[in-house]
Amino acid sequence: MATSFASATRLVATREIKTFLQSKGFWIGLGVLVAGLFASAILPSVFGGDRESVAVVGPAAERVLSGADLDVREVSDAATAERLVRDEEVDAAVVPDPSGDSATGVRVVALDDAPTDVLAQLSTAPPVSLLDASDVSQGLQQLVIMVFALVFLIFGMSGSAIAQSTVTEKQTRIVEILVATVPVRALLAGKIVGHALLTLGQVVVLAVAAPVALALGGQSELLTVMAPALGWFVPFLCVGFVLLAAMWAVAGSLVSRQEDLGSTMGLVMMLVMGPYFAVMFFSDNPAVLTVLSYVPFSSAIAMPVRLFAGEAAAWEAVLSLGVLAATVVLTVLLASRVYAGSLLQTGGKVALSKAWAASS
Amino acid sequence: MLTVKTISRSFGDRRVLDDVSFDVRPGRMTGFLGANGSGKTTTMRIILGVLAPNGGAVTWNGAPVTQDVRQRFGYMPEERGLYPKMKVAEQVSWLGQLHGLSAATAKANTDRLLEQLELTARAGDKLEALSLGNQQRVQIAAALVHDPDVLILDEPFSGLDPLAVDTVLGVLRERAADGVPVLFSSHQLAVVEKLCDDLVIISGGAIAAAGAREELRAKYGTSRFELVTDTDTGWLRDQPGIRIVDLDGPRALFDLDVPGADQQVLTAALGRGPVRAFTPVVPSLDEIFKEVI
């Protein structure tokens, strides 16, 4: 019975997964990641942040805040308090409420989301006025960007294992047996599938660990707000991973020894780091973010972020995903040709043009 | 039968194979001989589809060799290599599955082969923990695990000690006896001489000679005899129909110029006293090899 393309792919993928599960490096990496997650969730609440600062106007406000653990600044009138809020000098202001809706006779003024920390300190919650209301608060959006970009970075970098495993096969020359046995494309597909599953598995571990870590750090509410953003992120991430994986495989196939891997990995590394930094850097620039949300590579982070902020319509996401998918198809086709052409060439670094010509 | 038909291949401007044709017959061990750089490895890579020929074709039982057919080939490349960090048995059986075996068959075949190659004790070790000779045996197991229809082995005996050569040879002979065509290359002529049925000699990318070993011997070997008597054999210098190769007291080595002249020499020698030895000297492969290239 001949091995079909699918079963060859499955066999290659299974071997990749098994090999990595048996390596120490894999578990150490995962351990560091989980430890990092717990550290970033718990440490801030252990060391404690700055106390919330509040501007207060009038005796009624001072009465409401008496006994609260807050950094209180007395100001003369409501206008000054509002200016301090807008300048982000203080987190919130407590001002007299002339409307009579408030039981305590005061109102809380904040910039873009209700200051839960301040409110929690108040004996009775007064009404809240937001000066710059938006669908999603700036702080939350920053957080989503950071989490998405970080996950993208983890995913993208873990693809470098594909380059490692490819060069191992070249270095040990088992590649000649493999190529004589199964189609080169099955080899490439198996590696991509195997490592995608491995990375997905790591993300699942993180996803399971995250609620625990956040609960320990007393930040469970973060998860509830992030959840809706994940819906679009997952497909973008999966398609984006295939794109990077194909490039990692080419990077590995162009050299013959582990030691030379650095020389070809640089470009792919840039394609992973670039979007990460671009999105982090331009997160407050809607125009650039819109462009980034269509450019393959960075679209995997930027588009889900824009969707989360309510700045992009569903059709935009579909379009961007389409662009990404088309790039993937094209890249995988080009990559498999270069991969096939360079796989059997040993001795130093293979020039891209030579690899291309070799498989014609 | 595996047929290589008029294949040629160039790398850049360098023509490494030129119109190469030969057959590998079922049930026969075919030795593939040639100096370094004569095109042995390139030919084998083309048979395995790892390289494409510029011209010509390889056929199996008259039909073109496709990926499905090739999957039933067993191949041991010249540049050895398996996964260093994978366990021996696991690795061999994985390769068996890659060749289309079910997991159970692959495992059974692996166990049997490791037993035959005296590797059972090392089955659970990582490949890199084995000595080079043992790694070589694993490589043989990897080429045989799927009970291949054809065996292509590039220098299967290099790096093996004499005992290991015998073990491996036994395994290969068994396959050949089952009707599998076996093509193996070597530059160790003595080894090839001992075990091949057919010979293909390649030189500078072209086939210099091909055929059954005995035929080639008859064709390229000279008719040489050795004579040993009790007295000096200097009288042979005057004997007609022969050419002296070497003369050393009672011992002489000569070639025949005229068929049948050997019998006249024997009669003459017996007339002069006792004859201790009178033997035709079979040309070694070495001599054939030097003759044809």
Contacts between the chains, C-beta under 8 A, distances in Angstrom:
chain1	res1	chain2	res2	distance
A	1	B	100	5.1
A	1	B	102	7.9
A	2	B	67	7.8
A	2	B	68	4.3
A	2	B	71	5.5
A	2	B	100	5.2
A	3	B	71	6.2
A	3	B	97	7.7
A	3	B	98	6.3
A	3	B	99	6.8
A	3	B	100	4.4
A	8	B	98	6.5
A	11	B	94	6.9
A	11	B	97	5.6
A	11	B	98	5.4
A	12	B	98	7.9
A	15	B	86	7.8
A	15	B	94	6.0
A	19	B	83	7.5
A	19	B	85	6.9
A	19	B	86	7.0
A	22	B	85	7.8
A	23	B	85	7.7
A	168	B	83	7.4
A	168	B	84	8.0
A	169	B	83	7.8
A	171	B	81	7.8
A	172	B	81	3.6
A	172	B	82	6.6
A	172	B	83	6.6
A	172	B	84	6.1
A	173	B	77	6.5
A	173	B	79	4.1
A	173	B	80	6.6
A	173	B	81	3.4
A	174	B	81	4.6
A	174	B	82	5.2
A	174	B	83	6.1
A	175	B	81	7.8
A	176	B	45	7.7
A	176	B	50	5.9
A	176	B	75	7.7
A	176	B	77	4.3
A	176	B	79	6.6
A	176	B	81	7.6
A	177	B	75	6.1
A	177	B	77	6.4
A	177	B	81	7.9
A	177	B	82	7.8
A	177	B	95	7.0
A	177	B	142	6.8
A	178	B	98	7.5
A	179	B	50	5.3
A	180	B	48	4.1
A	180	B	49	6.4
A	180	B	50	5.2
A	180	B	70	6.7
A	180	B	73	7.1
A	180	B	75	5.0
A	180	B	77	7.9
A	181	B	70	7.7
A	181	B	71	6.0
A	181	B	75	7.9
A	181	B	95	7.5
A	181	B	98	5.3
A	181	B	99	5.9
A	182	B	71	7.6
A	182	B	98	6.0
A	183	B	67	6.3
A	344	B	50	6.3
A	344	B	51	7.6
A	346	B	79	8.0
